[in-house]
Every structure is written in C-alpha cells, then in structure tokens.
Amino acid sequence: MSSIKMVQYGVGNMSKYSISYAMKKGIDVVAGFDICESKIGNEFESLSGKHKVQDAREFENFIKSNKVDIVVVTTRSLIKELEDVLTICAENGVNAITICEEAFYPKNSSPRIYNKINELAKKNKCKITGTGYQDVFWGNLIMAISGATIEINKIVGSSSYDVRDYGEALAKAHGVGLTKEEFDNQIAVVDRISDKEREVLIENGEFLPSYMWNTNGWLAERLNLEVISQKQECVPIFADDDMKCEELNIDISKGLVRGMSAVVTTETKQGITIISECVGKVYTTDEYDKNIWKVEGEPSTEIVVSRPCTVELTCATLINRIFDLLQYDGFGYIETCKMPSNLFKQK
C-alpha cells in the first residue's frame, strides 16, 4: 500500500480526515492543491514529509510531470463544478475519486459530463468514481437489507446532516441564509416543471439534482431495476430564532432558510418504488445526524443509525474505496454500484 501516491485536490474541512486516513492506510499524499489564496502555502504532513499547498492552477502541470496513482477531490457538490479537474485527470490518464455528491451516480443528472469523462478515461486508460457517506449508508446498507428480503414493494429512506460540517459550498446549495422568496426562485423553482422539461434540463446539463436523485439511480441500477419516472421536491427549513453560524461566516436571522429537505420519488418497471429524503440544515442544539431506511416487503425491515460521524465516515469510505477503484478491471467512469460492497481495508 505504501507505493500508492495520492494528490489531494481541495484542502479544506474534509481533507483533514482524507489526508490523515490515507496515511493510516499507507498512502503517501505527495501534493495538495487549492484555489483559495489563504490556503496556498499552508503545510500538511504526509508519509513523505511536509508539503505546502499549491495553487490549483499548477495542478495540471504537476500531474503531467509526476507519477500519480490517484487524485482525491474534496471540493464541490455538483459534477459540473468538478468538470475541469476530472477532465484534466481523464485526459492525462490519472485515476480520480471524489466525494462530490452528484458524482456518486452522475449519468442520471449530467449525462453530457458523465459521457465526456467516461470516454476520456477509457481512451487514456484510467478510472474515475464518486463515493462517500452515501456509498455505505444510502447504498450498500440498503443492499444488505434487501438481501434478506424475498419481496420488495417499497424502499423508503431519510438522512439528515449538519451543513456546517461540510463548508460554505454545500451550505449554499442548501439555500442557507436565503429568504423564502429567494429559495423559491433559486432552488425550489427548478422542480416545478414537467417531466419533459426536466429531461431537457438534464440533457442540456442544467438540472440541479438533490443528493438523493443520484442515490436513487444508484440503488435502481444495483437492484437491476428499470426506472420509468423520477421526480424531486425541495422544501425549505426556516430558522425559528436567530442563529449564529461562525463555521459558515454567516448569521441566520429568524425566518431565513437554515437548510432544506429534498425528497426524490422513483418508480420502476418492476413495481418497486424508491422514496428517499435528505435533510441538510444548520442544526439547533438538540438536533443530530440520523440515517433511517426501511425496506417494505416480505419481510419488512427498518434500520436506524443515530449520531453517525458523517464527516469521518465519508472520508473513511473515500480512502477505502481507493483500493477498490485501483483494483477494478476496466477503465472509464466506474460507479461504485459496479464494485464490491465496501469492506474494511487492512494496512
């Protein structure tokens, strides 16, 4: 494992864990890159010693000049925001893995970018994938329950998380700090369209998926289900009192949006319905992360995970998945639903 050379792209909240966990598994983080001037020049520790964070504009030159086994991307939530960095990796034949939520299953929300990266990765013989918390707790956990079920009628899931743990980009995607009108015009309006209008947005790369949109697609493919319709609804969650949010450099006044609930409903040709909800918000003092999934059928089973260490689990999954990706037989954009279930990796 010590021979694996990793580049960290995005040196923010999540990278503290991804770099630390990489070291624990014998992976050498040989470089780090960021677009934020305040982070450029900062030092981080790796197996090969101390390194300084470099300007992201130097990323392409670095991977062209150095042998790299894997690039870990921990920056944004939409794949169009990662198109440039993933394209650079694919064009240069460098494997890449990201915790970008849409990258978990981008073919059902951004097919143009997915197809582009997939073809480049195949051509240049490398592998790209998306993983993270959803890989286990919205994906393979449900697969384990399904394996103990004879007949499935419906899969219902809900997951909540504190957006402060993931930085400003994710909080913005959840509408934190917006008024009701701003939320309606910037976020909710996207879903008040017909199926045909949604298809056009998806084909044009203009659709804004909630995290469960991609998760439902992943679940359907893993279960060999044919999707016949899918819709989503984003509902704002408002602050009942003024909230000070130092982590996001914002104060949320009473009545402003502190997050949202996104519900995705998927109907399949086989008659199995998947309804999943993700709730991302700035927590009050009595709220905590929770993951609840139920497979309804014969027999029905519900599993509840309370207070998961969501950030740490995301990064641990990311590092463990590096080995699955590098060992995968084939090239292209390889969704984790095509890989074995997540397993603990020995150093």
C-alpha positions as CSV (number, residue, x, y, z in Angstrom):
1,M,0.0,0.0,0.0
2,S,2.9,2.4,0.6
3,S,3.5,2.6,-3.1
4,I,0.3,4.4,-3.7
5,K,0.9,8.1,-4.4
6,M,-2.1,10.4,-3.9
7,V,-2.8,14.0,-4.7
8,Q,-5.3,15.9,-2.6
9,Y,-7.3,18.4,-4.6
10,G,-9.2,20.7,-2.2
11,V,-7.5,21.3,1.1
12,G,-10.5,22.2,3.3
13,N,-12.6,20.7,6.1
14,M,-12.8,17.2,4.6
15,S,-9.1,17.0,3.7
16,K,-8.1,17.0,7.3
17,Y,-9.6,13.5,7.5
18,S,-8.8,12.2,4.0
19,I,-5.1,13.0,4.4
20,S,-4.9,11.6,7.9
21,Y,-6.8,8.4,6.9
22,A,-4.7,8.0,3.8
23,M,-1.6,8.0,6.0
24,K,-3.1,5.4,8.3
25,K,-3.6,3.1,5.2
26,G,0.0,3.6,4.0
27,I,-1.0,6.0,1.2
28,D,1.5,8.8,0.5
29,V,-0.1,12.2,-0.1
30,V,2.6,13.8,-2.4
31,A,0.9,17.1,-3.1
32,G,-2.1,19.2,-2.2
33,F,-3.9,21.9,-4.3
34,D,-6.5,24.6,-3.6
35,I,-8.0,27.6,-5.3
36,C,-8.2,29.6,-2.1
37,E,-5.3,32.0,-1.6
38,S,-5.5,31.8,2.2
39,K,-4.7,28.1,2.0
40,I,-2.0,28.2,-0.6
41,G,1.4,27.8,1.1
42,N,0.0,26.1,4.2
43,E,1.8,23.0,5.2
44,F,0.4,19.5,5.7
45,E,2.0,16.3,6.9
46,S,2.3,13.1,4.9
47,L,4.3,9.9,4.9
48,S,7.0,11.5,2.7
49,G,7.2,14.6,5.0
50,K,5.8,18.1,5.0
51,H,4.3,19.6,1.8
52,K,3.0,23.0,1.0
53,V,-0.4,23.5,-0.5
54,Q,0.0,24.6,-4.1
55,D,-2.1,26.8,-6.4
56,A,-4.8,24.8,-8.2
57,R,-3.6,26.4,-11.4
58,E,-0.5,24.3,-11.2
59,F,-2.4,21.1,-10.8
60,E,-2.3,20.0,-14.4
61,N,1.4,20.7,-14.8
62,F,2.1,18.7,-11.7
63,I,0.3,15.5,-12.8
64,K,1.9,15.8,-16.2
65,S,5.4,15.9,-14.6
66,N,4.9,13.4,-11.7
67,K,3.7,9.9,-11.5
68,V,0.5,9.9,-9.5
69,D,-1.8,6.9,-8.7
70,I,-4.9,8.7,-7.5
71,V,-6.3,12.2,-7.2
72,V,-8.7,12.7,-4.4
73,V,-11.1,15.6,-5.0
74,T,-13.0,17.1,-2.0
75,T,-14.3,20.4,-3.2
76,R,-17.8,20.9,-4.5
77,S,-21.2,19.1,-4.7
78,L,-22.1,19.3,-8.4
79,I,-20.2,17.5,-11.1
80,K,-20.2,20.5,-13.4
81,E,-18.1,22.2,-10.7
82,L,-15.6,19.4,-11.0
83,E,-15.7,19.0,-14.8
84,D,-12.4,20.8,-15.3
85,V,-10.4,18.8,-12.7
86,L,-11.9,15.5,-13.6
87,T,-11.3,16.2,-17.3
88,I,-7.6,17.0,-16.6
89,C,-7.3,13.7,-14.8
90,A,-9.0,11.7,-17.5
91,E,-7.1,13.4,-20.3
92,N,-3.8,12.6,-18.6
93,G,-4.7,9.0,-17.7
94,V,-4.7,9.7,-13.9
95,N,-7.2,7.9,-11.7
96,A,-9.5,10.1,-9.6
97,I,-12.1,9.7,-6.8
98,T,-14.3,12.3,-5.3
99,I,-16.9,12.8,-2.6
100,C,-18.9,15.2,-4.8
101,E,-22.4,14.0,-4.1
102,E,-23.6,14.2,-7.7
103,A,-20.5,12.2,-8.8
104,F,-21.9,9.2,-7.0
105,Y,-24.2,8.5,-10.0
106,P,-23.9,11.4,-12.5
107,K,-25.3,9.6,-15.5
108,N,-28.9,10.3,-14.5
109,S,-28.4,14.0,-13.9
110,S,-25.5,15.2,-16.0
111,P,-25.1,12.7,-18.9
112,R,-23.0,15.1,-21.1
113,I,-20.3,15.5,-18.5
114,Y,-20.5,11.8,-17.5
115,N,-20.2,10.6,-21.1
116,K,-17.3,13.0,-21.8
117,I,-15.3,11.9,-18.7
118,N,-16.2,8.3,-19.3
119,E,-14.9,8.3,-22.8
120,L,-11.7,10.2,-22.0
121,A,-11.0,7.8,-19.1
122,K,-11.5,4.8,-21.3
123,K,-9.3,6.3,-24.1
124,N,-6.5,7.1,-21.6
125,K,-6.9,4.0,-19.5
126,C,-7.8,5.4,-16.1
127,K,-10.7,5.2,-13.7
128,I,-12.9,7.9,-12.2
129,T,-15.6,7.4,-9.5
130,G,-17.6,9.1,-6.8
131,T,-18.1,7.8,-3.3
132,G,-18.6,9.0,0.3
133,Y,-21.2,8.6,3.1
134,Q,-23.9,7.7,0.6
135,D,-21.9,4.7,-0.7
136,V,-22.4,2.8,2.6
137,F,-25.4,4.5,4.4
138,W,-27.6,5.2,1.4
139,G,-26.4,2.4,-0.8
140,N,-24.7,-0.8,0.4
141,L,-26.5,-0.7,3.7
142,I,-29.8,-1.0,1.8
143,M,-28.4,-3.7,-0.4
144,A,-27.6,-5.7,2.7
145,I,-31.2,-5.4,4.0
146,S,-32.6,-6.3,0.5
147,G,-30.5,-9.4,0.5
148,A,-32.6,-10.6,3.5
149,T,-35.9,-9.8,1.7
150,I,-38.0,-12.1,-0.5
151,E,-40.3,-9.5,-2.0
152,I,-39.8,-5.7,-2.1
153,N,-42.6,-3.3,-2.5
154,K,-41.0,0.0,-1.5
155,I,-37.7,1.4,-0.2
156,V,-38.0,4.5,2.0
157,G,-35.1,6.4,3.3
158,S,-34.2,9.5,5.2
159,S,-30.8,11.0,6.1
160,S,-30.0,14.2,8.0
161,Y,-26.8,16.1,8.4
162,D,-25.5,19.5,9.7
163,V,-24.4,21.5,6.7
164,R,-21.8,23.3,8.8
165,D,-19.7,20.2,8.8
166,Y,-19.2,20.4,5.0
167,G,-18.3,24.0,4.3
168,E,-19.8,27.0,2.5
169,A,-20.3,25.4,-0.9
170,L,-22.7,22.7,0.5
171,A,-24.5,25.2,2.7
172,K,-25.1,27.5,-0.3
173,A,-26.5,24.5,-2.3
174,H,-29.0,24.1,0.6
175,G,-30.1,27.7,0.5
176,V,-28.8,28.6,3.9
177,G,-29.4,32.3,4.6
178,L,-31.9,32.8,1.8
179,T,-35.4,34.3,2.2
180,K,-38.4,32.2,1.3
181,E,-38.7,34.1,-1.9
182,E,-35.1,33.7,-2.8
183,F,-35.3,29.9,-2.0
184,D,-38.3,29.6,-4.2
185,N,-36.7,31.5,-7.1
186,Q,-33.2,29.9,-6.9
187,I,-33.8,26.4,-5.7
188,A,-37.4,25.2,-5.4
189,V,-38.4,26.6,-8.8
190,V,-36.2,24.0,-10.6
191,D,-38.5,21.2,-9.6
192,R,-41.8,22.9,-10.6
193,I,-41.6,21.6,-14.1
194,S,-43.0,18.8,-16.3
195,D,-41.1,15.5,-16.8
196,K,-40.3,16.6,-20.4
197,E,-38.9,19.9,-19.2
198,R,-36.8,18.1,-16.7
199,E,-35.5,15.8,-19.4
200,V,-34.4,18.8,-21.5
201,L,-32.6,20.3,-18.5
202,I,-30.8,17.1,-17.8
203,E,-29.7,16.7,-21.5
204,N,-28.5,20.3,-21.5
205,G,-26.6,19.9,-18.3
206,E,-28.8,22.5,-16.5
207,F,-30.5,20.3,-14.0
208,L,-29.8,20.7,-10.2
209,P,-30.2,17.3,-8.6
210,S,-30.6,16.8,-4.9
211,Y,-28.3,14.2,-3.4
212,M,-31.0,11.5,-3.4
213,W,-31.6,11.9,-7.1
214,N,-28.3,10.3,-7.8
215,T,-28.7,7.8,-4.9
216,N,-32.0,6.5,-6.2
217,G,-30.4,5.9,-9.6
218,W,-27.5,4.1,-7.9
219,L,-30.0,1.9,-6.0
220,A,-32.1,1.1,-9.0
221,E,-29.0,0.0,-11.0
222,R,-27.6,-2.1,-8.2
223,L,-31.0,-3.8,-7.8
224,N,-31.3,-4.2,-11.6
225,L,-34.5,-2.1,-11.7
226,E,-35.6,-0.1,-14.8
227,V,-36.6,3.4,-13.9
228,I,-39.7,4.7,-15.6
229,S,-40.1,8.0,-13.7
230,Q,-38.3,10.1,-11.2
231,K,-39.2,13.5,-9.5
232,Q,-37.9,15.6,-6.7
233,E,-39.2,18.3,-4.4
234,C,-37.0,20.7,-2.3
235,V,-38.7,22.2,0.8
236,P,-37.0,25.0,2.8
237,I,-36.5,24.7,6.6
238,F,-36.6,28.0,8.4
239,A,-34.9,29.3,11.5
240,D,-37.3,29.7,14.4
241,D,-34.8,32.0,16.1
242,D,-31.7,34.0,15.2
243,M,-28.8,31.6,14.7
244,K,-25.1,32.5,14.8
245,C,-23.1,30.3,12.4
246,E,-19.4,31.0,12.7
247,E,-18.4,28.0,10.7
248,L,-20.1,29.4,7.6
249,N,-19.3,33.1,8.4
250,I,-23.0,33.9,8.4
251,D,-25.7,34.9,10.8
252,I,-29.1,33.4,10.1
253,S,-31.9,35.7,11.2
254,K,-35.2,34.3,12.4
255,G,-37.4,33.4,9.3
256,L,-34.5,32.9,6.9
257,V,-33.7,29.5,5.5
258,R,-31.3,27.3,7.6
259,G,-31.5,24.3,5.2
260,M,-33.8,22.1,3.2
261,S,-35.4,18.8,2.8
262,A,-35.2,17.1,-0.7
263,V,-37.5,14.2,-1.5
264,V,-36.9,12.1,-4.6
265,T,-39.5,9.5,-5.7
266,T,-38.6,6.9,-8.2
267,E,-41.0,4.5,-9.9
268,T,-39.7,1.4,-11.6
269,K,-41.0,-1.1,-14.3
270,Q,-40.7,-3.9,-11.7
271,G,-43.2,-2.1,-9.4
272,I,-40.7,-1.2,-6.7
273,T,-40.9,2.4,-5.5
274,I,-37.9,4.2,-4.0
275,I,-38.6,7.3,-1.9
276,S,-35.6,8.9,-0.3
277,E,-35.2,12.2,1.6
278,C,-32.0,14.1,2.6
279,V,-32.3,16.8,5.2
280,G,-29.4,19.2,5.3
281,K,-29.6,22.2,7.7
282,V,-27.8,24.2,10.3
283,Y,-28.6,22.3,13.4
284,T,-30.1,23.6,16.6
285,T,-28.6,22.4,19.8
286,D,-30.9,19.4,20.2
287,E,-30.6,18.1,16.6
288,Y,-28.2,15.4,15.4
289,D,-27.4,13.3,12.4
290,K,-29.7,10.4,11.7
291,N,-30.0,7.8,9.0
292,I,-33.2,5.8,8.6
293,W,-34.0,3.3,5.9
294,K,-36.9,0.8,5.5
295,V,-37.3,-1.9,3.0
296,E,-41.0,-2.7,2.8
297,G,-42.0,-6.2,1.7
298,E,-41.7,-9.7,2.9
299,P,-40.4,-9.3,5.5
300,S,-40.2,-5.6,6.1
301,T,-37.1,-4.3,7.8
302,E,-36.1,-0.8,9.2
303,I,-32.6,0.2,10.3
304,V,-31.8,3.4,12.2
305,V,-28.3,4.8,12.6
306,S,-28.3,7.7,15.2
307,R,-25.5,10.2,15.5
308,P,-23.2,8.7,12.8
309,C,-19.8,10.5,12.4
310,T,-20.9,11.6,9.0
311,V,-17.7,13.6,8.0
312,E,-15.3,10.9,9.3
313,L,-17.4,8.1,7.7
314,T,-17.4,10.0,4.4
315,C,-13.6,10.2,4.3
316,A,-13.0,6.7,5.6
317,T,-15.2,5.4,2.8
318,L,-13.3,7.5,0.3
319,I,-9.9,6.1,1.4
320,N,-11.1,2.5,1.5
321,R,-12.7,2.9,-2.0
322,I,-9.3,3.9,-3.5
323,F,-8.2,0.3,-3.3
324,D,-11.4,-0.9,-5.0
325,L,-11.0,1.6,-7.8
326,L,-7.4,0.8,-8.4
327,Q,-8.1,-2.9,-8.5
328,Y,-11.2,-2.6,-10.8
329,D,-10.8,-4.5,-14.0
330,G,-11.6,-1.9,-16.7
331,F,-11.4,1.8,-17.4
332,G,-13.8,4.7,-17.6
333,Y,-16.3,6.3,-15.1
334,I,-16.8,3.4,-12.7
335,E,-19.8,3.9,-10.4
336,T,-19.4,2.1,-7.1
337,C,-22.6,0.2,-7.7
338,K,-20.4,-1.8,-10.1
339,M,-17.8,-2.6,-7.4
340,P,-18.0,-5.0,-4.5
341,S,-19.6,-3.7,-1.3
342,N,-17.4,-1.6,0.9
343,L,-15.0,-3.5,3.1
344,F,-12.5,-2.6,5.8
345,K,-9.1,-2.5,4.3
346,Q,-6.0,-3.8,6.2
347,K,-2.9,-1.7,6.0
